[in-house]
Amino acid sequence: MSQNNADARVRHWERTRNLTYLVLVIWFIFSFVVHWFAGSLNNASFLGFPLGYYFAVQGSLAIFVILIFFQNWMQDKIDDEAGVSEEEE
């Protein structure tokens, strides 16, 4: 294995690992942190629901779906730049 190829693989893994860490941090925030503070947000309401409930239920689910698309989009970019894309040429 050439040194350039090994360096490219290491760089690809570093970027993939960093993306994974970012996604996990965002997931943690919207899975746990938002829910910890939901009680204090219940004094206000949105569309007739307590704001804490609305953020915890609706907001978290929306963020999770957006997070899936964001992670796939960024991983595709990383793979394309590293030349390991799964798309046929």
Secondary structure, 3 states (H helix, E strand, C coil): CCHHHHHHHHHHHHHHHHHHHHHHHHHHHHHHHHHHCHHHHCCCEECCEEHHHHHHHHHHHHHHHHHHHHHHHHHHHHHHHHCCCCCCC
